[in-house]
Every structure is written in structure tokens, then in C-alpha cells.
């Protein structure tokens, strides 16, 4: 797994890490920004994240039926892991959590390879405050699923992981932001 982690760090540094003055979705100010999508949506990123992600799920001992999270950041991560899972004994289907339920059809908020009763790994591209992962977990539980863990590509190390763990969910992050050579912003 070491070379895969090194590949992921290199991709994130090259494609996703930006230095400057930024306002995050949470409203916090930051001297850096991690837009994981150029990495998670690249061919190499999909391959590396899929392999590392399914390995992390297995190493964590999470028994799951499917993998997904809040659209849009979680989508490529979930689908990469779902495809990589075909090479293991734990085949996971992917799903997407909408920001709000559709107003027509079955009016679901969770779409794809999810059904009530499924054990779920929630994925996130970047954890900052933990809000997106917790929102996805609530939507899944509201539709009858059971969240067994939360997996992130990057942990900004700004309190989000602790907030998620305090809500009762185990968390695994593939790359802490300090591994990208930046210092986390003080927690607000």
C-alpha cells in the first residue's frame, strides 16, 4: 500500500493542492485549498483511490454492502472503490446521496446500489468540518441503512474527523493534509 499512498500524495500535490487565500464551504478562511476532484476524477486517481480505498475498508474490518456519499465530491471516490472491490471477496456497489430528495418518482435521496438494511461505507473526498459526511450518514440511516464507517481521501485535520467520531462513526483517511506539506488551519 505504500507506493499507492505515495502515488496518491503526488497526484494530490500536483493536481489538487492550491496555496493562497480561500473561503471554504464552511465559511472558514484558509491559506490553502484542496480541490480533490482533479485527482479523484483522473484516470490514475481513480485507479489508485479505488485500490487504496477497498484495502482500507478491508483493513478496518468494515463489513459492507455498498459505498457512497454526498454528491459530487464522493461520487468518483465511491465508484472507484466499487470497481476495485471486484478484485476482492467484498464486492461493493456504489450509490449517491443527493443534496435533497427528488420531488418526483420515488422521491429518494439515496440513489444507486443501496437498499434499506444495507451496511454502508460513507466516503468523502475531503473532510474539513465533517458536515457532508454526517449529512450523508443521516440520509442513509433515514432510508434504513447502517453506516459502518466513513472513509476520506484527505483529512484537513481541522476537527471534522473528531466531530464524525463523536457522532459514533469510525473514520479512516487515506492522506492527512500534513502529508501534503501544509499546516492545518486553526479550528474555529
Z-matrix of the N, CA and C atoms (Angstrom, degrees):
N
C 1 1.465
C 2 1.524 1 110.90
N 3 1.325 2 118.36 1 -19.75
C 4 1.463 3 121.11 2 -176.51
C 5 1.518 4 112.73 3 -59.14
N 6 1.348 5 118.52 4 -49.51
C 7 1.459 6 119.51 5 -177.95
C 8 1.529 7 110.63 6 -64.25
N 9 1.321 8 117.62 7 -35.14
C 10 1.454 9 120.13 8 176.77
C 11 1.515 10 111.86 9 -63.43
N 12 1.317 11 116.81 10 -41.21
C 13 1.466 12 120.65 11 177.28
C 14 1.527 13 110.03 12 -63.85
N 15 1.318 14 116.53 13 -42.39
C 16 1.472 15 119.56 14 177.93
C 17 1.522 16 110.60 15 -62.56
N 18 1.329 17 117.25 16 -40.87
C 19 1.467 18 120.72 17 176.48
C 20 1.523 19 110.64 18 -61.30
N 21 1.332 20 116.88 19 -43.62
C 22 1.460 21 120.50 20 -179.62
C 23 1.521 22 110.92 21 -64.86
N 24 1.317 23 117.53 22 -43.84
C 25 1.473 24 120.10 23 177.78
C 26 1.525 25 110.97 24 -59.00
N 27 1.326 26 116.69 25 -44.26
C 28 1.466 27 120.55 26 179.50
C 29 1.521 28 111.36 27 -61.96
N 30 1.329 29 116.64 28 -45.30
C 31 1.462 30 120.09 29 178.51
C 32 1.522 31 111.36 30 -61.02
N 33 1.331 32 116.58 31 -44.84
C 34 1.464 33 120.15 32 -179.67
C 35 1.522 34 111.44 33 -63.25
N 36 1.327 35 117.43 34 -42.83
C 37 1.469 36 120.45 35 178.85
C 38 1.522 37 110.96 36 -63.24
N 39 1.325 38 116.00 37 -43.32
C 40 1.460 39 121.21 38 -176.25
C 41 1.522 40 112.76 39 -73.76
N 42 1.322 41 117.57 40 -42.76
C 43 1.453 42 121.73 41 -169.92
C 44 1.531 43 115.73 42 -103.11
N 45 1.337 44 117.21 43 -26.67
C 46 1.459 45 119.38 44 -165.73
C 47 1.525 46 116.38 45 -118.77
N 48 1.314 47 118.02 46 -23.23
C 49 1.462 48 120.83 47 -175.68
C 50 1.520 49 110.52 48 -88.31
N 51 1.317 50 116.49 49 126.82
C 52 1.470 51 122.50 50 177.04
C 53 1.526 52 108.49 51 -125.72
N 54 1.324 53 116.35 52 137.25
C 55 1.460 54 121.99 53 176.91
C 56 1.516 55 109.09 54 -105.58
N 57 1.331 56 116.61 55 144.85
C 58 1.464 57 121.81 56 -178.78
C 59 1.506 58 110.08 57 152.38
N 60 1.325 59 116.48 58 -152.48
C 61 1.464 60 122.32 59 177.08
C 62 1.525 61 108.23 60 -112.51
N 63 1.336 62 115.87 61 120.35
C 64 1.457 63 121.13 62 -175.43
C 65 1.515 64 110.77 63 -132.52
N 66 1.338 65 115.80 64 151.80
C 67 1.453 66 122.68 65 168.74
C 68 1.517 67 106.34 66 -109.41
N 69 1.327 68 116.18 67 123.78
C 70 1.458 69 121.88 68 -177.72
C 71 1.524 70 110.85 69 -83.58
N 72 1.325 71 116.42 70 168.19
C 73 1.471 72 121.46 71 178.93
C 74 1.522 73 111.43 72 -55.99
N 75 1.332 74 116.48 73 -31.42
C 76 1.459 75 121.60 74 -179.76
C 77 1.525 76 112.32 75 -74.00
N 78 1.346 77 116.73 76 -10.53
C 79 1.457 78 121.30 77 -175.41
C 80 1.522 79 112.59 78 94.29
N 81 1.335 80 116.80 79 -11.01
C 82 1.468 81 121.15 80 178.08
C 83 1.523 82 110.25 81 -67.43
N 84 1.313 83 115.72 82 150.92
C 85 1.467 84 122.71 83 173.77
C 86 1.520 85 108.37 84 -91.40
N 87 1.333 86 116.37 85 148.38
C 88 1.448 87 120.37 86 -178.96
C 89 1.522 88 110.55 87 -147.61
N 90 1.324 89 115.52 88 150.53
C 91 1.469 90 121.40 89 176.84
C 92 1.526 91 111.19 90 -91.55
N 93 1.324 92 117.00 91 0.59
C 94 1.458 93 121.21 92 175.62
C 95 1.525 94 108.92 93 -149.03
N 96 1.321 95 114.68 94 160.81
C 97 1.455 96 120.76 95 178.89
C 98 1.515 97 107.78 96 -137.47
N 99 1.321 98 116.73 97 136.23
C 100 1.453 99 121.33 98 175.59
C 101 1.528 100 107.08 99 -113.80
N 102 1.330 101 115.60 100 102.32
C 103 1.464 102 121.37 101 173.56
C 104 1.516 103 105.30 102 -96.23
N 105 1.311 104 116.70 103 94.43
C 106 1.467 105 121.46 104 -173.19
C 107 1.521 106 113.12 105 -68.67
N 108 1.322 107 119.05 106 -19.57
C 109 1.467 108 120.99 107 -173.63
C 110 1.534 109 114.35 108 -57.70
N 111 1.338 110 120.30 109 -40.57
C 112 1.474 111 117.15 110 176.31
C 113 1.532 112 112.85 111 -59.69
N 114 1.307 113 117.34 112 -25.67
C 115 1.470 114 121.12 113 175.19
C 116 1.523 115 110.70 114 -85.84
N 117 1.332 116 117.47 115 -50.99
C 118 1.468 117 120.32 116 -173.90
C 119 1.519 118 113.07 117 -68.14
N 120 1.330 119 117.00 118 -20.13
C 121 1.459 120 120.61 119 -179.85
C 122 1.528 121 112.91 120 -102.06
N 123 1.327 122 117.33 121 2.12
C 124 1.463 123 120.42 122 177.07
C 125 1.527 124 109.28 123 -85.40
N 126 1.314 125 116.63 124 153.85
C 127 1.466 126 120.55 125 -179.51
C 128 1.525 127 110.80 126 -57.50
N 129 1.332 128 117.65 127 -47.72
C 130 1.466 129 120.99 128 -179.24
C 131 1.527 130 110.01 129 -66.11
N 132 1.325 131 117.45 130 -41.64
C 133 1.460 132 121.05 131 178.57
C 134 1.514 133 112.39 132 -60.60
N 135 1.322 134 116.58 133 -42.82
C 136 1.459 135 120.69 134 178.95
C 137 1.524 136 110.13 135 -60.77
N 138 1.329 137 116.47 136 -44.42
C 139 1.462 138 120.49 137 -179.14
C 140 1.525 139 111.20 138 -64.38
N 141 1.327 140 116.80 139 -47.81
C 142 1.470 141 121.40 140 -176.64
C 143 1.530 142 110.85 141 -68.71
N 144 1.314 143 117.50 142 -46.61
C 145 1.463 144 121.52 143 -178.41
C 146 1.529 145 110.74 144 -65.11
N 147 1.309 146 116.72 145 -39.22
C 148 1.458 147 119.52 146 178.31
C 149 1.517 148 111.48 147 -60.13
N 150 1.325 149 115.42 148 -48.91
C 151 1.471 150 120.65 149 -178.66
C 152 1.519 151 111.21 150 -65.32
N 153 1.333 152 117.00 151 -48.74
C 154 1.468 153 120.31 152 179.79
C 155 1.526 154 111.53 153 -64.51
N 156 1.322 155 115.87 154 -38.58
C 157 1.464 156 120.43 155 -178.16
C 158 1.517 157 112.68 156 -64.96
N 159 1.332 158 117.69 157 -47.89
C 160 1.468 159 118.72 158 -179.69
C 161 1.521 160 109.89 159 -67.97
N 162 1.336 161 117.65 160 -36.43
C 163 1.475 162 119.64 161 175.81
C 164 1.527 163 110.70 162 -60.64
N 165 1.337 164 116.85 163 -41.84
C 166 1.469 165 120.93 164 -179.09
C 167 1.525 166 111.04 165 -65.79
N 168 1.325 167 117.13 166 -40.19
C 169 1.469 168 120.86 167 178.32
C 170 1.529 169 109.80 168 -61.64
N 171 1.321 170 115.94 169 -46.04
C 172 1.466 171 120.48 170 -179.45
C 173 1.525 172 110.71 171 -65.67
N 174 1.338 173 117.09 172 -44.68
C 175 1.474 174 120.83 173 179.70
C 176 1.521 175 112.07 174 -63.23
N 177 1.339 176 117.25 175 -32.89
C 178 1.467 177 121.04 176 178.52
C 179 1.532 178 111.54 177 -73.45
N 180 1.325 179 116.54 178 -14.06
C 181 1.462 180 119.96 179 -178.83
C 182 1.517 181 113.54 180 77.71
N 183 1.327 182 116.73 181 18.98
C 184 1.457 183 120.20 182 -179.78
C 185 1.517 184 109.30 183 -79.84
N 186 1.308 185 117.14 184 119.60
C 187 1.456 186 121.38 185 174.56
C 188 1.519 187 107.15 186 -92.18
N 189 1.343 188 115.40 187 117.23
C 190 1.458 189 119.75 188 -172.86
C 191 1.516 190 111.53 189 -136.01
N 192 1.318 191 114.28 190 162.09
C 193 1.460 192 122.71 191 176.60
C 194 1.524 193 111.52 192 -107.77
N 195 1.339 194 116.42 193 -27.77
C 196 1.459 195 119.40 194 -176.62
C 197 1.532 196 110.78 195 -155.65
N 198 1.330 197 114.14 196 168.07
C 199 1.454 198 121.83 197 -174.59
C 200 1.526 199 109.22 198 -140.28
N 201 1.332 200 115.73 199 135.54
C 202 1.467 201 119.42 200 179.29
C 203 1.512 202 110.75 201 179.05
N 204 1.320 203 114.84 202 -177.70
C 205 1.450 204 119.90 203 -179.52
C 206 1.514 205 110.79 204 -172.69
N 207 1.309 206 114.91 205 -167.10
C 208 1.459 207 122.06 206 -175.68
C 209 1.524 208 110.58 207 -69.46
N 210 1.333 209 115.63 208 127.21
C 211 1.452 210 120.17 209 178.04
C 212 1.529 211 109.16 210 -65.13
N 213 1.178 212 121.11 211 141.00
C 214 1.434 213 137.61 212 17.49
C 215 1.524 214 111.57 213 -110.35
N 216 1.308 215 116.89 214 -26.99
C 217 1.458 216 119.94 215 -175.46
C 218 1.507 217 114.73 216 -60.96
N 219 1.317 218 117.88 217 -34.63
C 220 1.464 219 121.11 218 -176.87
C 221 1.527 220 112.83 219 -81.14
N 222 1.321 221 117.89 220 -21.54
C 223 1.467 222 120.25 221 -171.99
C 224 1.533 223 113.98 222 -56.72
N 225 1.333 224 120.07 223 -55.56
C 226 1.470 225 117.75 224 -178.09
C 227 1.530 226 112.82 225 -65.03
N 228 1.323 227 117.01 226 -30.17
C 229 1.463 228 121.03 227 178.74
C 230 1.524 229 109.15 228 -66.34
N 231 1.322 230 116.69 229 -47.20
C 232 1.468 231 121.41 230 -179.70
C 233 1.515 232 111.43 231 -62.00
N 234 1.319 233 116.83 232 -45.28
C 235 1.461 234 119.80 233 -176.35
C 236 1.522 235 111.09 234 -70.25
N 237 1.324 236 117.43 235 -34.18
C 238 1.471 237 120.95 236 176.47
C 239 1.534 238 110.19 237 -62.93
N 240 1.333 239 115.77 238 -44.45
C 241 1.466 240 120.28 239 179.78
C 242 1.526 241 110.49 240 -67.19
N 243 1.334 242 117.21 241 -40.07
C 244 1.471 243 120.36 242 179.09
C 245 1.530 244 110.49 243 -59.49
N 246 1.331 245 117.17 244 -46.39
C 247 1.465 246 120.03 245 179.95
C 248 1.525 247 110.34 246 -64.77
N 249 1.329 248 117.42 247 -45.64
C 250 1.474 249 120.68 248 -179.84
C 251 1.523 250 111.19 249 -62.76
N 252 1.329 251 117.80 250 -29.01
C 253 1.464 252 120.61 251 -178.32
C 254 1.524 253 112.31 252 -64.47
N 255 1.329 254 117.23 253 -19.61
C 256 1.465 255 120.64 254 178.79
C 257 1.524 256 111.88 255 -63.63
N 258 1.324 257 117.34 256 -18.80
C 259 1.463 258 121.87 257 179.38
C 260 1.526 259 111.82 258 -91.12
N 261 1.338 260 117.36 259 7.91
C 262 1.464 261 121.90 260 -177.68
C 263 1.527 262 110.27 261 -126.11
N 264 1.312 263 115.52 262 179.80
C 265 1.461 264 120.73 263 175.03
C 266 1.531 265 112.02 264 -84.68
N 267 1.350 266 117.33 265 -3.55
C 268 1.462 267 121.08 266 -179.79
C 269 1.531 268 108.54 267 -116.11
N 270 1.305 269 116.97 268 88.19
C 271 1.459 270 120.97 269 179.93
C 272 1.523 271 108.71 270 -82.82
N 273 1.337 272 115.10 271 123.05
C 274 1.463 273 121.66 272 -177.45
C 275 1.520 274 109.83 273 -113.44
N 276 1.310 275 117.29 274 133.91
C 277 1.458 276 121.49 275 171.48
C 278 1.522 277 108.83 276 -86.43
N 279 1.312 278 116.03 277 154.68
C 280 1.458 279 121.02 278 178.57
C 281 1.517 280 111.73 279 -96.94
N 282 1.314 281 115.06 280 158.20
C 283 1.466 282 121.14 281 175.09
C 284 1.516 283 108.87 282 -152.03
N 285 1.316 284 115.02 283 167.40
C 286 1.459 285 122.84 284 178.92
C 287 1.525 286 109.12 285 -128.00
N 288 1.319 287 115.66 286 140.07
C 289 1.463 288 121.10 287 172.66
C 290 1.529 289 107.27 288 -103.49
N 291 1.321 290 115.44 289 119.08
C 292 1.472 291 120.23 290 177.48
C 293 1.527 292 109.57 291 -71.33
N 294 1.316 293 115.97 292 156.24
C 295 1.468 294 119.90 293 176.55
C 296 1.529 295 110.34 294 -67.72
N 297 1.333 296 116.70 295 -29.39
C 298 1.462 297 121.55 296 172.20
C 299 1.520 298 108.70 297 -149.58
N 300 1.302 299 116.46 298 155.87
C 301 1.463 300 121.47 299 -177.87
C 302 1.525 301 110.36 300 -64.10
N 303 1.325 302 115.37 301 148.00
C 304 1.461 303 120.19 302 173.92
C 305 1.525 304 108.55 303 -63.55
N 306 1.306 305 115.74 304 149.94
C 307 1.463 306 120.41 305 177.83
C 308 1.509 307 112.85 306 -92.04
N 309 1.328 308 118.12 307 8.57
C 310 1.460 309 121.56 308 -177.54
C 311 1.527 310 108.85 309 -143.73
N 312 1.325 311 116.28 310 177.85
C 313 1.463 312 121.03 311 179.17
C 314 1.519 313 110.86 312 61.72
N 315 1.314 314 116.00 313 -130.80
C 316 1.463 315 120.65 314 -179.67
C 317 1.525 316 112.76 315 -84.82
N 318 1.317 317 117.10 316 -3.67
C 319 1.475 318 124.04 317 174.95
C 320 1.529 319 112.48 318 55.97
N 321 1.338 320 115.25 319 37.62
C 322 1.465 321 120.22 320 -179.36
C 323 1.513 322 110.93 321 -85.39
N 324 1.293 323 113.84 322 154.97
C 325 1.456 324 120.85 323 172.08
C 326 1.526 325 110.27 324 -101.21
N 327 1.327 326 117.31 325 -26.32
C 328 1.458 327 122.28 326 -179.95
C 329 1.527 328 107.53 327 -106.58
N 330 1.347 329 115.78 328 122.71
C 331 1.463 330 121.79 329 -175.13
C 332 1.517 331 111.28 330 -121.88
N 333 1.310 332 117.01 331 146.28
C 334 1.459 333 121.40 332 173.89
C 335 1.506 334 112.37 333 111.13
N 336 1.352 335 115.79 334 -139.27
C 337 1.455 336 122.06 335 -173.43
C 338 1.512 337 114.32 336 -82.76
N 339 1.302 338 117.67 337 44.23
C 340 1.462 339 123.64 338 -179.38
C 341 1.517 340 108.99 339 -121.69
N 342 1.331 341 115.82 340 143.17
C 343 1.468 342 121.55 341 172.69
C 344 1.525 343 108.17 342 -143.92
N 345 1.323 344 117.83 343 153.10
C 346 1.461 345 119.85 344 176.39
C 347 1.533 346 110.21 345 -51.84
N 348 1.324 347 115.74 346 138.97
C 349 1.451 348 121.44 347 -178.69
C 350 1.518 349 113.41 348 95.19
N 351 1.317 350 117.84 349 -15.22
C 352 1.462 351 120.22 350 179.78
C 353 1.525 352 112.34 351 -68.80
N 354 1.320 353 113.77 352 145.00
C 355 1.466 354 121.54 353 171.37
C 356 1.527 355 106.32 354 -89.90
N 357 1.323 356 115.13 355 131.89
C 358 1.457 357 120.79 356 -167.05
C 359 1.519 358 112.40 357 -126.59
N 360 1.342 359 115.83 358 139.77
C 361 1.454 360 121.65 359 165.87
C 362 1.525 361 106.08 360 -103.03
N 363 1.323 362 115.79 361 120.03
C 364 1.457 363 121.01 362 175.60
C 365 1.522 364 107.34 363 -85.99
N 366 1.328 365 116.23 364 133.50
C 367 1.456 366 120.09 365 177.72
C 368 1.517 367 110.51 366 -116.44
N 369 1.320 368 113.63 367 155.94
C 370 1.464 369 122.17 368 -178.27
C 371 1.520 370 107.25 369 -145.10
N 372 1.319 371 117.48 370 143.23
C 373 1.454 372 118.07 371 176.45
C 374 1.524 373 110.88 372 -74.65
N 375 1.332 374 116.84 373 -49.30
C 376 1.467 375 121.70 374 -179.16
C 377 1.524 376 108.77 375 -136.60
N 378 1.329 377 116.24 376 127.61
C 379 1.473 378 120.46 377 174.16
C 380 1.529 379 107.91 378 -97.25
N 381 1.326 380 116.25 379 124.67
C 382 1.460 381 121.66 380 172.65
C 383 1.523 382 108.15 381 -116.59
N 384 1.331 383 116.78 382 -72.42
C 385 1.468 384 120.91 383 179.32
C 386 1.521 385 112.28 384 -95.63
N 387 1.327 386 116.62 385 -16.55
C 388 1.462 387 121.28 386 -176.90
C 389 1.513 388 113.69 387 90.38
N 390 1.324 389 117.13 388 -4.00
C 391 1.459 390 121.26 389 -174.73
C 392 1.516 391 115.04 390 -60.45
N 393 1.327 392 117.85 391 -43.78
C 394 1.470 393 120.50 392 -178.49
C 395 1.523 394 111.34 393 -65.76
N 396 1.313 395 116.79 394 -43.97
C 397 1.469 396 120.34 395 179.59
C 398 1.525 397 110.51 396 -63.68
N 399 1.329 398 117.29 397 -42.14
C 400 1.468 399 120.30 398 179.38
C 401 1.525 400 111.52 399 -67.81
N 402 1.333 401 117.18 400 -35.59
C 403 1.463 402 121.23 401 175.97
C 404 1.522 403 110.11 402 -63.14
N 405 1.332 404 116.87 403 -44.95
C 406 1.464 405 120.79 404 178.32
C 407 1.528 406 110.73 405 -63.27
N 408 1.331 407 117.15 406 -43.57
C 409 1.462 408 120.97 407 -179.65
C 410 1.528 409 110.61 408 -60.62
N 411 1.312 410 117.48 409 -42.42
C 412 1.465 411 120.98 410 179.15
C 413 1.525 412 110.85 411 -63.70
N 414 1.335 413 116.79 412 -43.64
C 415 1.468 414 119.99 413 179.37
C 416 1.522 415 111.11 414 -61.08
N 417 1.322 416 116.65 415 -40.88
C 418 1.467 417 121.70 416 179.59
C 419 1.525 418 110.30 417 -65.25
N 420 1.317 419 116.29 418 -46.31
C 421 1.461 420 119.83 419 179.62
C 422 1.527 421 111.42 420 -65.90
N 423 1.337 422 117.06 421 -36.96
C 424 1.471 423 120.61 422 176.84
C 425 1.524 424 111.60 423 -61.79
N 426 1.342 425 117.11 424 -27.21
C 427 1.464 426 121.15 425 179.76
C 428 1.530 427 112.24 426 -99.03
N 429 1.347 428 116.81 427 13.81
C 430 1.452 429 120.40 428 172.08
C 431 1.517 430 116.13 429 92.98
N 432 1.317 431 118.35 430 11.10
C 433 1.455 432 121.44 431 177.52
C 434 1.518 433 111.63 432 -91.36
N 435 1.340 434 115.71 433 167.99
C 436 1.461 435 121.22 434 177.91
C 437 1.519 436 108.35 435 -125.70
N 438 1.317 437 116.57 436 118.38
C 439 1.460 438 122.05 437 -179.53
C 440 1.524 439 108.63 438 -80.81
N 441 1.342 440 116.34 439 121.85
C 442 1.466 441 121.04 440 -179.37
C 443 1.524 442 111.90 441 -98.89
N 444 1.335 443 117.64 442 -16.80
C 445 1.454 444 120.74 443 178.67
C 446 1.511 445 110.94 444 179.59
N 447 1.329 446 114.27 445 164.95
C 448 1.463 447 121.10 446 178.69
C 449 1.514 448 108.03 447 -125.45
N 450 1.332 449 115.21 448 127.13
C 451 1.454 450 122.54 449 -177.94
C 452 1.517 451 109.38 450 -117.62
N 453 1.330 452 116.93 451 129.13
C 454 1.468 453 121.96 452 177.78
C 455 1.515 454 109.89 453 -118.89
N 456 1.314 455 115.92 454 149.37
C 457 1.459 456 120.30 455 172.75
C 458 1.520 457 108.46 456 -72.62
N 459 1.351 458 117.09 457 -49.60
C 460 1.470 459 122.33 458 -178.50
C 461 1.516 460 109.64 459 -127.02
N 462 1.321 461 116.12 460 135.54
C 463 1.471 462 122.59 461 171.23
C 464 1.520 463 106.73 462 -108.64
N 465 1.330 464 117.03 463 116.09
C 466 1.467 465 121.05 464 178.99
C 467 1.531 466 111.79 465 -69.56
N 468 1.319 467 117.69 466 -6.74
C 469 1.462 468 123.32 467 177.83
C 470 1.529 469 111.68 468 56.99
N 471 1.335 470 114.70 469 45.57
C 472 1.466 471 120.80 470 -178.48
C 473 1.515 472 112.17 471 -123.49
N 474 1.336 473 116.99 472 25.22
C 475 1.455 474 120.69 473 174.48
C 476 1.514 475 115.50 474 104.21
N 477 1.313 476 118.39 475 -12.01
C 478 1.459 477 120.93 476 -179.44
C 479 1.516 478 113.13 477 -64.56
N 480 1.314 479 115.74 478 -43.92
C 481 1.470 480 119.80 479 179.43
C 482 1.526 481 110.22 480 -58.80
N 483 1.315 482 116.59 481 -45.74
C 484 1.465 483 121.11 482 -179.27
C 485 1.528 484 111.20 483 -63.64
N 486 1.328 485 116.69 484 -37.50
C 487 1.463 486 120.69 485 178.58
C 488 1.536 487 110.48 486 -64.98
N 489 1.330 488 116.29 487 -41.68
C 490 1.463 489 120.97 488 178.73
C 491 1.527 490 110.19 489 -66.04
N 492 1.322 491 116.73 490 -44.75
C 493 1.468 492 120.50 491 179.09
C 494 1.524 493 111.33 492 -63.85
N 495 1.335 494 117.36 493 -36.70
C 496 1.464 495 121.17 494 177.79
C 497 1.529 496 111.07 495 -64.51
N 498 1.339 497 116.68 496 -26.35
C 499 1.465 498 121.09 497 177.35
C 500 1.538 499 111.25 498 -81.06
N 501 1.334 500 116.57 499 -2.67
C 502 1.457 501 120.58 500 174.80
C 503 1.516 502 116.49 501 101.17
N 504 1.327 503 117.70 502 10.78
C 505 1.462 504 120.38 503 -178.44
C 506 1.525 505 110.85 504 -108.49
N 507 1.343 506 117.74 505 132.47
C 508 1.461 507 119.24 506 173.29
C 509 1.532 508 109.40 507 -71.90
N 510 1.328 509 116.19 508 146.62
C 511 1.468 510 122.08 509 -176.55
C 512 1.519 511 109.75 510 -127.35
N 513 1.334 512 115.26 511 137.65
C 514 1.456 513 122.61 512 170.04
C 515 1.518 514 106.71 513 -127.14
N 516 1.330 515 116.33 514 131.12
C 517 1.468 516 121.56 515 174.54
C 518 1.519 517 108.20 516 -117.12
N 519 1.321 518 116.37 517 133.27
C 520 1.461 519 119.95 518 -179.96
C 521 1.519 520 111.80 519 -69.71
N 522 1.349 521 117.09 520 -39.04
C 523 1.463 522 121.17 521 -176.61
C 524 1.529 523 109.98 522 -138.08
N 525 1.328 524 117.65 523 119.81
C 526 1.470 525 118.84 524 170.68
C 527 1.524 526 108.10 525 -76.33
N 528 1.319 527 116.45 526 146.45
C 529 1.470 528 119.64 527 -176.02
C 530 1.526 529 112.28 528 -59.87
N 531 1.324 530 117.64 529 -28.78
C 532 1.463 531 119.74 530 177.90
C 533 1.527 532 111.35 531 -62.44
N 534 1.331 533 118.04 532 -26.01
C 535 1.464 534 121.33 533 177.10
C 536 1.528 535 111.88 534 -71.26
N 537 1.332 536 116.25 535 -10.60
C 538 1.462 537 120.36 536 176.04
C 539 1.518 538 111.31 537 -96.54
N 540 1.344 539 115.86 538 3.95
C 541 1.453 540 120.05 539 175.70
C 542 1.515 541 115.63 540 86.22
N 543 1.338 542 117.11 541 16.84
C 544 1.462 543 119.87 542 177.19
C 545 1.526 544 109.47 543 -118.49
N 546 1.315 545 114.79 544 157.40
C 547 1.463 546 121.93 545 178.68
C 548 1.514 547 108.98 546 -97.06
N 549 1.315 548 117.98 547 129.25
C 550 1.473 549 119.78 548 178.06
C 551 1.524 550 111.32 549 -57.31
N 552 1.324 551 114.95 550 147.73
C 553 1.461 552 120.60 551 175.45
C 554 1.516 553 108.61 552 -73.14
N 555 1.327 554 118.08 553 151.11
C 556 1.468 555 119.55 554 175.90
C 557 1.526 556 110.06 555 -59.27
N 558 1.338 557 115.87 556 143.78
C 559 1.464 558 119.67 557 178.93
C 560 1.504 559 109.43 558 -71.39
N 561 1.343 560 113.97 559 138.80
C 562 1.476 561 118.98 560 179.63
C 563 1.509 562 110.40 561 -88.42
